[in-house]
Amino acid sequence: MPAAKASAPAGARRVLIIDDEPAVLRVLGLLLERNGFAVVSATNGREGLARLAEKGFDVVLTDIIMPELSGVDFLKELRQHDLDVPVILMTAGATLDSALDAIEYGAQQYLLKPVEPDALVHAVGRAAALGELARMKRTALAAQSGKAIPYGDRATLEAVLTRAFATIHAEFQPVVSLKKKNILGYEALMRCDETLFSSYTALLAAAERVGWRTALSRTLYQRIAQDGSDMPEGTLLFVNIHPLDAQESLLTGSGASLEAIARNVVLDIRESVAGEQLVALVAAMPKLRGAGFRIAIDNVGTGTSGLEIFTRLSPEFAKLDRSAYAGIDKDKNRLRTVRAMYAMFASLELPLIAEGVETAAERDALLAAGADLAQGNLFGAPSTRFESAAL
């Protein structure tokens, strides 16, 4: 055993030990104190959470099998408040389920009792160093606007998502008619105050990892319906949806927030949807149409599904992705291609909305190609209010 020390030195790393056996607490505490750690003990998970609320720790060492609150349940609650402190779980009765739970909820390490003294000291020291590195990395990445931090454990994701869900709100960007010089409607865009998620795509990816996609959609639609309650009369509201939402009673039926304003809502469905998701959408079309929803095919020019999605969904609008026309004001070949696209959609009597228009030169080139409807910062940036457009 390493040489004993009279007391923990100033600045020593703090360790919280949680175990319902007083003898174990004494032995582990003495061992770690002799190796330079500052130790605080708790006899159960609730007491441990209270200790953590009083002061931060560099490492938590906890038994798994305890009355009232197991080590895994303690870890789940801890992650609601602290995303970085490393947790080492110990048990004398290892099971496959407890090991899988330890991994799923982000345990730093899983140790079997009795633990060799040197192995325990090494594990605690390594966990403290990794925890400090994680905090430094998280702080640096969070300071970089728009860059999500790749969390690796379920409990941490749940904690961050809970925080993000609480701040979800909608912003609205005008969709205009260039020829009539008026506003056709607005696109509802998801925003949240959690800086770790710079886009809906990033938030959706995180939600799907923990099975919260449905909860995300329900929350988003509730906020859109709430924030869009004062939408100008006679305008449309374009709302991006996940293809499976129509089958999960999120758009129609009891508790479907958007159904009350369905006759003013256009559901944006990405062009690339295919396979089972497209089949689910087609099956849901009678209910969606019966409620009054209209359909737009989004991201035209980026998908690979060809005209199948247009044939099967019979949309009222299509949206031309910016990547399909970028550089149109400087590239004659691109102009000819886009003009051909507008001619084709005109023959289908399907209005095509150019998304992401940024400059007057792009606007004029799109007009020359046959465009009428457009959306982009040139006409108005997304706002929490229904602003007028620059026409």
C-alpha positions, 0 to 999 in steps of 0.5 A: 500500500502507498505510504500514508499521509497525515492529511490531504494537501491544499488543493487536493482532489476531492472524492465523495464515497457513497456506501451503506456499510460504515466499515467500507467507508472507513477503509476506502476513506483512509486509503484515499486520504493516505494517497493525497485525496480529500475525502467526504463520505455519505451512507446513501445516494440521497445523502450523496446528492446533498453533499454534491449540492453543497460543494463540487467533487472531482470524483464520486465512488459509489456502491451500486446495491444500496437501499432507496437509491441504487448507484445507477439511480444516483448516477441518473439523478446526478447527471441532471445537475452535473455533466462532468464529474466522473463516477466510479461504480462498485459492487460485490454482486456483479450482473450483466444488467448492472454492468450495462446500466453502468455503461449506458449512464456514463460510469467512468469505471465499474469495479468489483469488490473487494478492490485491490488498493493500488487499483482503486487509487489508480482508478480514482486518480485517472478518473479525476484527471479525465474529469478535469480534461472533460470540463476543459474541453466542454468549456472550450467547445461551448464557447464556439458558437454553433458547435455541438458537444458529442456527449457519449452517455445517455444520462448526460444526453437526457440532462442536456436535452431536458434543459434544451426542451425547456427553451425551445421556441419558434422564429418565423421567416417570411415567404414572399411573392416577388411578382405580387410583392406581398407575403405568402406566409412564414416558415416556422424555424426551431430555436433553443437557448441551449448553445450546444445545439445550433440547429434542429438537425443537431437536436434531433440527432441527440433526441433520437439517441435516447428515444426522445424524437416523439417528445421533441416533435410534440414539444416543437409543435406545441411551441409553434402553435403557441408562438404562432397564435397571432399569425397575420390573417390570410397567410400560411405557416410552413412547418418542417415535420419528421416523416413518422410524426404523421403516424404517431398522432402528433399532427392529428388527433387528441393533443395534436397542437397544430391541428387547430390551425391546420388550414393555415399550415403547410407541412414541409417534407424533405424530398429525400424521404423514401422507403418505409417513411414514405409509405407511412406518409402516404398512409397518413395522407387521408387524415392530414388532408381531412384536417386541412393540412397542405403539403410542401416538398422541401429541399428539392434538388438535393434528394434522390427520390425523383418524382415518386414523392410528388406523385404519391403525396400530391403537394401544393408547393415545392421548395428549391434548395439553395444548393440547386441555384447557388451562383445562378447570377454568375453562371449561365449554365446554372441559370439554364438548368434552373430555368428548366426546373421552373418550366417543369414545375410550372407544367405541373402547376406546382409553385416552387419556392426558392429558399435561402435567397441572400442577394439582390443579384440572386433574386433578379436571376431567379426572376429571370429563370421564372421564379415568383415565390422566395424566402431568405434573409434578403426579404427578412431574417427569422424573428420571434414576431411576424415581421413585414418583408423587405419587398 
